Amino acid sequence: MGWAAFADAFLAEDEALRWARDRAREAGLRSVSPGTGAALRLLAASVDAKAVAEIGTGTGVSGIHLLNGMRPDGVLTTVDPEPEHQQFARQAFRASGFASNRARFIPGRALDVLPRLADAGYDLVFCDGDRQEVLDYLAESLRLLRAGGLVVFEGVFANGRTVDSGPQPTEVLRLRELLRTVRESQELVPSLLPVGDGLLCAVKR
């Protein structure tokens, strides 16, 4: 067993998470790895998160991990263009024992929805949406986060393509630009965690 597999197996996932993973696989969606999920739970707990915004609900895998790390009275606001995926997530959250008022599901494109959310109203913003839009997500996240809040981007390695030389698709170029922007920002304290497909985290000063 390699170190990545060991890290993924470190915390066992329950039935509800496995169910949500199966629904994602059937829908052809990527889910965060168990190790990434555990990191999200830790990050949510570390900022004592009461309000979290998630870009990309999927079938609820990352949402369960975030909710597990949040305060018992915390609310996850999760945005996805596919309402049917959100229905799976709703079922998965219920199966995990979360009351329905712990999550607010908003169907729609992230860049249409995020401007309607409150300035400085969030402790953590998790971005797992369209890679073409990551720079826009960053700008919105900086507005949404309180000082000391966290922005987290999933999948920044793009299966190794981000660090490969040679011509790359636009989404990989956007990820490289995101990494550079976050690293050079005076407003952020960043770290790139080698879990799953790369987790870029930054605290807003």
N, C-alpha and C positions, 0 to 999 in steps of 0.2 A: 504494500500500500504506500503510495507516494504521500508527500506532506499535504497536498491539496485534498486528496481523498480522505486523509485522516482528519483534516480540519472540517470537511463537510460532514463527517460521521460523528463529530465531537458531541453534538447535541441532537438527540433523536427527534424526528418530526412526528406529530400525531396524525391520527386518521383524517382529520379535517384538512390538514395541509397536504397529505398524500392525495386526497380526493381532488383538491384544487389543482394540484400538479397534473393529475390525470386529465382533467378537463382542459387544461392549457395545452397539453400534448395533443389531444384530439382536435383542438382548434388550430393547431400549428403555431402556437405562441411560445416564445421563450419565457421561462420562469427564472427568477433569481435562484442561484444555487443555495443549498442549505447553509453553507458558510457565509454567503452574502446575507441571507435572511437573519442569521445570528448576529452579524455585524449591524444590520439595521435595527434590530431589537436593542442591542447595546447602545447604539447612537441615540435612539429615541429615549432610552432610560437616562443616558448621561446628561441630556439637556432637560430632564424632567418634563418631557413634552406633553402639553395639554392640547395643542392645536398643531396638526400635521397636514400638509397638502401633498398629495401624491399625483404625479402626472403619469398616467398609464395604469389603470386598475388591473388589466388582465383578468385572470379568474380569481384573484384575491390572495395569491401566495405571499407577495411582499406586504400586502396590507395586514395579514394576520401577524406577521413578524413585527411590523411597526406597532400594531395595537398591543401586542404582548409587552412591548417596551414602554409604552406610554402610561401616563397616570390613569388610575381607574375611572376618572371622570373625563378623560381626554376624548377628543373627537377627531377622526380621520376624515378629511375631505378628499375624495378621490375622483379623478376626472379621466374619462375614456370616451373615444368616439364610438365605441361599440356597446350599446345598451345590453345586448345579450350576454356579453362577457361579464358585465356588471351584475347581471342576475345570478351567474355562477358565484361571483364573489360574495354577493349577499347571502347565498345559501352557505358558503364556506364560513363566513363570519359567524353566522347563527350556529353552525355545527361546532365552532370553536368556543361557543358560550358567550359571545359578545352580544349585548343588548342592541336592538336596532338603532337606538339613538347614539351609538358610539361611532357610526359612520354616516357620512353624507355623500351620496352618489350623485355626481353631476355628469350626464351624458353630453358629449360635445368635443370639439377640437380644443386642445389646451389653450391655444393662443386666443381663442374666442372667450373662454371661461375665466382664465387667470386674471384678466384686467378687472373682473367683477369682484374679486376677493379683496379682503381688507388689507390696507397698508400696515406693515409691521405687526400683523395679527397672528403670525405663525412662528413656532419654535423650530420646525424642521420642514424642509421641502425636499421630497424625493422625486427625482426625474428619471423616468424610464419610458420615454415616449419616442417620438420621431427624431432620429438622430440628425436629420437635416435642420431641426429647429432648436438644437441645444443652446446656441448663443442667445436666442430669444428667451428660452427657459431661464437661463442664468440672469438675464436682465430683470425678468419678472420676479424671480426668486429673491433677488436683492431688495426689491420693493416690498415683498411679502414678509420677509424675515425681520424679527426683532433683533436688536444688537445682542450678540452671543448665540444667535440661532445658527442652524446648520443647513447647508445645501449639499445634497448628495446626488451624484450622477452614476447610474449603473451602466456597465457594458462599454466602458471607455477604451478597452483594449481591442474591441471589435474582432475577437478571435485571433489576435496577434497582428492584425493588419495595420493598427495604429503605429506600431514600431517597425514595420517592414519598409524597406526602401522600395523605390519603383512607383509607377503611377498607381493611384488609388481612386476609388469612387468618391463622389462628393461628400457622402456621409462621413467617411474616414477623415477627409480634409477638415470637415467641421469639427470633428472630435479633437483633432490636433490643435485647431484654433482655440477650442474650449480649454484644453489643457494649458496652452500658452497664456490665455487670458486670465485664467484662475491663478496660475503660478505668479503672474506679474502684477496682479491686482493689489493695490495698497489697502483695499477694503476687506481682504480675505486672509485667513490663516489656513493654508491648504495642506492636504496630505493625499497621496495616491496609495490606496490599499490594494495589494495583490490578491484579493479574494474574488472568486467567481471569474467573471470576465472583466474585472477591473472596477474598483469603486473609488471615484474621485469625491473627496469630502472637503468641505471648507467651512470654517466658522466666520460669520460676519462680525467684524470688529464693532 
